[in-house]
């Protein structure tokens, strides 16, 4: 594993986007970009990336701006999908590859969908980890209760208990795995003060983002009873690359009816339900990792 950063650019100027790189580039394999969820960071993929790199893959796991080791933006309204897409495009350019495979958890999946839907997209294969073309309002409501609202902690154990509580649905993890998540999620800023590695200015959908507004403001939703759902159906219809959907059995972000509609639009889309978990599968389980690897290695 190698840690590095590159410079993204926004209206504020340049900002650092940190990432971890696993494995070594070669002339035959396509790099894999792994992008985390709304309040998480790229180190969530450590175990998956370690396994994949052992098998010979080359991976990049970025911290989206405002998270992890990446810089925070001064104005929270600059945390937009447009910004995330621009930063991830810069990362793809850094790989030097003409094509990449994409594994996106939650927000990372939404970014992947948007990029895969664009003309001449470099995304060859797309894996959506517990996110789809529509996100029910009840799931958004739950996420909004803690997104950007993390408290400060006086001890490491206090932080660990908090993270275990808000991410309880990711599946059964060992105490060692929760320690790893905690270490990668917090920083100590004073003798008795720990904070999470996320800008508290980050919210669900910044009003400055044209993409976010387009996802939320669709008049036809009133007739479907999904007035406040996030809607990416027009985006999904434009995607042509092979796609795999991972679905947490108890997820409130991705439900079976949405998967069925996505597969009706693109019949070749594959779907796997991960039993016993909600939003979102941690991908720290070896069986989940091997499932993903085998799918990506299909010719």
Secondary structure, DSSP 4 states (H G I P E B T S, - for coil): -EEEEEEEEETTEEEEEEEEEES---SSSPEEEEE--TT--GGGGHHHHHHHHHTT--EEEE--TTBTTSPPPSSGGG--HHHHHHHHHHHHHHHT-S-EEEEEETHHHHHHHHHHTSTT--EEEEEEES--SEE-HHHHHHHHTTTT-PPPBSSHHHHHHHHHHHTGGG----HHHHHHHHHHHEEEEETTEEEESB-TT--SS-TT-HHHHHHH--TTHHHHT-TTSEE-HHHHHT--SEEEEEEETT-SSS-HHHHHHHHHHSTT-EEEEETT--S---S-SHHHHHHHHHHHT--
